[in-house]
Amino acid sequence: TSSDDALGVLTASLPQGKEGFMQQMPAPDRQTLFGLLKKAGYRTSFQYGGNAVLPGWDRFLYEERIDEIVDQKAFGAAYAKQAPDAAGISLGYPDHVLFERYLDTRVEGSKPCFDYFQTLSSQPPYIHPRKAYFLNRLHDKIPGLGLSPRERRVLRNNEDLAAALQYTDESLERFFADFREKERFQKTLFVITGTHQPAGLDGQGV
């Protein structure tokens, strides 16, 4: 599954087709978790720190009549963007900021909720806060992991990705620790997925 198709695959088991489901014109009829849960009385939302237009998600989400669609346009000056890449372009808002904004803006309500999150930090070039810290922590951990020589090579060849995943894991841990204290925790369903799969990971370093 490509990263752009994850939204359709995870919420509706939709076929990818030759160009990806999000690129099909006109869009086929479908049944999704968004539609089914909305009919069941859930408030639905999509939360993403990047640009939802580029993969075609925005059209899909509008057609699903999502109650709230959040991408980088919704953050504003109160939140700091991810650092720019070598071309001077920022992809959007890092994972911990995505979760922070959600906690800041979500209000208590009587409806149960279904919230779909796309994180950003698994997208190359893996720019995220405290990257040097997570790389150093990874290097300290590797000797004690009991890895085979092949596994160690694969990890070394993908250490930027591994550091980014550690950052996302820590962001998720803090998010759920904070959200667990909210009354709505018991009536909220989440789907959380990374923006990009680790392309070419299989076999690297062999």
VOGU-3710 file (C-alpha; in Angstrom, 3 decimals, decimal comma):
1> tssddalgvl> 0,000/0,000/0,000  1,339/3,413/-0,919  1,163/6,173/1,654  -1,328/8,199/-0,396  -3,743/5,257/-0,451  -3,576/4,490/3,282  -6,560/6,740/4,069  -8,866/4,857/1,708  -7,462/1,426/2,530  -7,708/1,810/6,304
11> taslpqgkeg> -11,129/3,454/6,432  -12,851/1,517/3,651  -10,632/-1,301/2,248  -10,792/0,510/-1,098  -8,823/-0,858/-4,083  -5,800/1,162/-5,105  -6,175/0,794/-8,859  -3,445/1,755/-11,313  -3,081/5,369/-10,194  -4,348/5,043/-6,605
21> fmqqmpapdr> -7,924/5,296/-5,408  -7,649/9,005/-4,577  -6,918/9,737/-8,247  -9,992/7,974/-9,661  -12,325/10,321/-11,563  -15,195/10,332/-11,023  -14,864/9,005/-7,501  -16,638/5,638/-7,114  -19,406/5,166/-4,564  -18,162/3,547/-1,365
31> qtlfgllkka> -18,888/2,778/2,274  -16,316/4,107/4,740  -15,827/4,251/8,477  -16,354/8,002/8,247  -19,806/7,586/6,694  -20,902/4,602/8,761  -19,838/6,087/12,083  -21,310/9,497/11,207  -24,658/7,803/10,569  -24,273/6,104/13,956
41> gyrtsfqygg> -23,978/9,499/15,659  -20,198/9,976/15,767  -18,427/13,274/15,200  -15,736/12,636/12,545  -12,446/14,410/11,912  -9,209/14,196/9,911  -6,050/15,601/11,528  -2,845/16,251/9,566  0,049/18,687/9,875  0,856/18,734/6,147
51> navlpgwdrf> -0,991/19,662/2,953  -4,028/17,433/2,414  -4,481/18,694/-1,155  -1,347/17,137/-2,655  -2,345/13,450/-2,281  -5,982/14,183/-3,170  -7,231/13,527/0,362  -9,175/16,786/0,563  -11,656/15,794/-2,165  -12,183/12,359/-0,634
61> lyeerideiv> -12,752/13,858/2,827  -15,172/16,539/1,615  -17,160/13,882/-0,219  -17,335/11,922/3,059  -18,835/15,012/4,774  -16,236/14,969/7,553  -17,205/17,236/10,449  -13,673/18,642/10,753  -10,780/18,563/8,288  -7,495/19,851/9,691
71> dqkafgaaya> -4,338/20,302/7,665  -1,515/22,854/7,820  -3,823/25,764/6,933  -5,654/25,367/10,262  -2,715/25,777/12,652  -1,916/29,478/12,645  0,842/31,482/14,298  0,487/29,849/17,714  2,201/26,677/16,456  5,708/26,189/15,042
81> kqapdaagis> 6,268/24,472/11,708  8,755/21,695/11,093  12,199/22,999/10,100  12,687/23,461/6,332  14,517/20,892/4,222  17,583/21,556/2,058  15,383/23,313/-0,512  14,038/25,665/2,145  10,586/24,030/2,232  8,777/22,960/5,410
91> lgypdhvlfe> 6,437/20,002/4,993  4,145/21,254/7,746  3,729/20,767/11,468  5,542/17,985/13,361  3,742/15,213/15,178  3,818/16,562/18,717  2,390/19,877/17,449  -0,403/18,006/15,629  -1,401/16,302/18,876  -0,951/19,510/20,868
101> ryldtrvegs> -3,322/21,428/18,612  -5,906/18,661/18,870  -5,801/18,814/22,677  -5,913/22,625/22,642  -8,923/22,913/20,346  -11,071/19,882/21,078  -14,101/20,685/23,240  -16,134/18,261/25,301  -19,360/17,145/23,683  -22,050/14,551/24,048
111> kpcfdyfqtl> -21,247/12,750/20,781  -18,725/9,935/20,476  -15,841/10,759/18,110  -13,901/9,116/15,302  -10,606/10,918/14,654  -8,151/9,941/11,904  -4,543/11,203/12,272  -1,813/11,288/9,627  1,593/11,919/11,193  4,330/13,679/9,218
121> ssqppyihpr> 7,695/12,628/10,632  8,046/9,356/8,732  8,438/11,322/5,486  11,989/11,821/4,155  14,188/13,697/4,905  12,942/12,842/8,434  13,134/16,331/9,891  11,683/16,519/13,386  12,394/18,203/16,739  15,334/16,902/18,789
131> kayflnrlhd> 16,596/14,725/15,951  20,160/14,647/17,315  18,849/13,466/20,694  16,895/10,567/19,159  19,833/9,557/16,953  22,139/9,478/19,968  19,609/7,471/21,942  19,363/5,004/19,067  23,152/4,601/18,925  23,209/3,917/22,675
141> kipglglspr> 20,488/1,274/22,358  21,840/-0,694/19,401  24,523/-2,687/21,300  21,951/-4,021/23,752  19,293/-5,027/21,239  20,767/-8,439/20,421  20,571/-7,840/16,674  22,142/-10,056/14,046  24,832/-8,468/11,839  22,298/-8,140/9,019
151> errvlrnned> 19,698/-6,507/11,267  22,291/-4,108/12,593  23,282/-3,086/9,045  19,640/-2,496/8,101  19,135/-0,357/11,205  22,316/1,627/10,594  21,278/2,265/6,989  17,898/3,553/8,159  18,820/5,314/11,387  17,133/8,588/10,375
161> laaalqytde> 13,853/6,723/9,971  14,379/4,855/13,256  15,031/8,139/15,068  11,879/9,641/13,532  9,828/6,663/14,699  11,183/7,108/18,226  10,120/10,757/18,116  6,630/9,807/16,937  6,340/7,095/19,602  7,254/9,579/22,320
171> slerffadfr> 4,772/12,108/20,929  2,034/9,465/20,956  2,886/8,415/24,496  2,547/11,989/25,740  -0,623/12,566/23,739  -2,431/9,552/25,163  -1,198/10,277/28,678  -2,791/13,731/28,423  -5,917/12,638/26,557  -6,597/9,792/28,978
181> ekerfqktlf> -7,489/12,408/31,584  -10,270/13,809/29,387  -13,864/12,695/29,794  -14,182/12,004/26,066  -11,324/9,473/26,087  -13,752/6,605/26,686  -15,899/7,524/23,680  -13,267/8,330/21,054  -12,013/6,019/18,293  -8,628/6,745/16,687
191> vitgthqpag> -6,854/5,643/13,538  -3,252/6,903/13,463  -0,900/6,219/10,584  2,346/7,583/9,181  2,396/9,713/6,077  4,958/7,607/4,208  5,845/3,963/4,335  9,614/3,307/4,586  10,165/2,903/0,860  12,829/0,378/-0,072
201> ldgqgv> 13,458/-0,723/3,511  13,217/-4,423/2,755  16,606/-5,751/1,837  18,552/-2,607/2,621  21,922/-3,293/4,135  21,932/-6,957/3,110
//
